[in-house]
């Protein structure tokens, strides 16, 4: 027998095999068990797909959180330097007694220092670091009361003064503002 004849023989149906009838399509017990197993495997596969989709969502959320707060420790370490910078700016010397030539030099130097402070603030803003709002009523979520004073011209529990600026990173409190609160009662 040639090779072509063997291939033709394989493709031809066996005449001794009876054709299937509609009754043959009825499932026996083994077929039902196999079908139930198929359903079980399909359900398991669907659960695995759903679990995988949930894992992907959770992983993406965790990645976004990591990116958003990756610099939190670094920024927390930089805040004391910014505090000192602001304290230095609050205690500028009186220039009224120095010669005009020295005033010009000092004002030029001061303009440069203020530009550096503005760059720091722009950088902080770009990474999501913002000052905590301190005006108005004391909020324990944003403020830390370090003292109380009485001021009859202000409502009770109003922030009177900021001792140390508070900061938040992307809406999350990084450091509360240290404030003096009005302790007057109505």
Secondary structure, DSSP 8 states (H G I E B T S, - for coil): --HHHHHHHHHS--TTS----TGGGS--HHHHHHHHHHHHHHHHHHHHHHHHHHHHHHHHHHHHHHHHHTTHHHHHHHHHHHHHHHHHHHT----TTS-HHHHHHHHHHHHHHHHHHHHHHHHHHHTTEEE---SSB--TTTEEEEEEE--TTS-TTBEEEEEE--EEETTEEEE-EEEEEE----
